[in-house]
Amino acid sequence: MRKGSVSRRRFLQAAGAAAVWVPSSVKGYTVAEMRSLSAEGEIQEDISKWELDTPALCVDLDALEANLQTMQRTVAANGIASRPHAKTHKCPAIARRQLESGSVGICTAKVSEAIAMFEHGIDRILMTTTNVTSVKIERAMGLRRWCPGFIQATDTAENARDLSEAAQAIGINADVVVDVDSGGHRTGIPPGRPALELAQLVDRLPGLRLAGLLCYDGGSQHVQGFAERRARTLDRVAPAAETKVEMERAGLNTEIFSGGGTGTYNIDHETAGLTDVQVGSYVFMDAQYLAIGGATDPEVYSDFEPSLTILTTVLNSQYEGQVTTDAGAKACTINQPWPIVKGETGMTYRSGSDEFGTLRYDDPSRTYRTGDKLELIVSHCDPVVNLYDQMYAVRNDRVEGVWQIAARGMST
Ligand SMILES: Cc1ncc(COP(=O)(O)O)c(C=O)c1O
């Protein structure tokens, strides 16, 4: 066995309690029952997560809280702030905890997501995606009218003019940041003169207030190895940092210089002038991030604990060397690496089939019978969350709450 896979397995075993065998005769609670039992998201009854109807999305509160603390401790020690991306969790209960733990605001990727967050009481929102159609621009500026803490990204002069017109039409002065490309050419304007000129235009346009810039380096987040990731992201974000200096020289407002993500959260403060990290996945972690390696452990990215899991039930165990579960692509997505069975070793999970998961035994730490439940660490957290209307908040296996994923499906 490769050294890497041994270390990874050890970590994952340490990360979670072994799966508990639950007889199929357990009553089980449906989503509707759990919702009716919950008062303002909280559950008073003693219900074990193993009694939940499956597939069920669960978040372990101890792990989630540890992740929030690790992030805040680190950014505070590094002299920057966090502005977590709510596209990861789409859940106001988590956004609230992030703000309470010291984040300066949240980010959203879609205007509908931003509106859902605002409707649930979150009022410091940076929208990192440019809105280019009139319907979206009007919705964004309409949100800004009621939510003074809403900030919109832009990356072209034409778009800035459209924002300005929409803002003037409803008599507001909207905060805008210039999105600067980190080299991936996905979004943003090139750094240097183009970005500077756009910032100057935003500063001049009526109805807009320049709040600074953002530069998200998505291409570096999953680079394997801390040293490689560090070298790459510092190189790629440096031109945006120079642009910020040029903006300052030109007398422009640069109070926000936002960027970074879970893979670079403890590197981004080395970029001169960066104010906050737009970290998303750190709250949950997933198999994709666990695989990239960290500063202290080159094999496993163990800075954060996997808090998000899918509970699934074994449907068929009558064939040698494998079982079939009820969590396939519609419960887990088909992202890879595939989900990991929490707390167990010597088995591999596949969620390629729409309705069914397949668990194959290699050298299994245990085996399962029909009706047994097991727990999966998700492959990639963002798209998995988007498959569920609620997540169960769990501590020591007891369900403490039912949290609405209020921005689930908000993709416009
Ligand atoms: C613009 C932007 N900022 C921040 C993030 C958060 O990244 P992560 O989940 O890697 O922390 C993303 C994720 O794709 C993003 O697109």
The ligand as a MOL file (V3000), in Angstrom:
LIG
                    3D

  0  0  0     0  0            999 V3000
M  V30 BEGIN CTAB
M  V30 COUNTS 16 16 0 0 0
M  V30 BEGIN ATOM
M  V30 1 C -15.2200 33.6020 -6.3510 0
M  V30 2 C -14.9750 32.5230 -5.3490 0
M  V30 3 N -14.5110 32.8530 -4.1320 0
M  V30 4 C -14.2980 31.9140 -3.1860 0
M  V30 5 C -14.5350 30.5770 -3.4260 0
M  V30 6 C -14.3560 29.5890 -2.2760 0
M  V30 7 O -13.4990 28.5930 -2.5380 0
M  V30 8 P -13.2080 27.3720 -1.5430 0
M  V30 9 O -14.4330 26.5370 -1.4610 0
M  V30 10 O -12.1120 26.7050 -2.2450 0
M  V30 11 O -12.8330 27.9440 -0.2510 0
M  V30 12 C -14.9730 30.1740 -4.6910 0
M  V30 13 C -15.1810 28.7410 -4.9960 0
M  V30 14 O -15.2450 28.2880 -6.0940 0
M  V30 15 C -15.2110 31.1800 -5.6750 0
M  V30 16 O -15.6660 30.8640 -6.8930 0
M  V30 END ATOM
M  V30 BEGIN BOND
M  V30 1 1 1 2
M  V30 2 1 2 3
M  V30 3 2 2 15
M  V30 4 2 3 4
M  V30 5 1 4 5
M  V30 6 1 5 6
M  V30 7 2 5 12
M  V30 8 1 6 7
M  V30 9 1 7 8
M  V30 10 2 8 9
M  V30 11 1 8 10
M  V30 12 1 8 11
M  V30 13 1 12 13
M  V30 14 1 12 15
M  V30 15 2 13 14
M  V30 16 1 15 16
M  V30 END BOND
M  V30 END CTAB
M  END
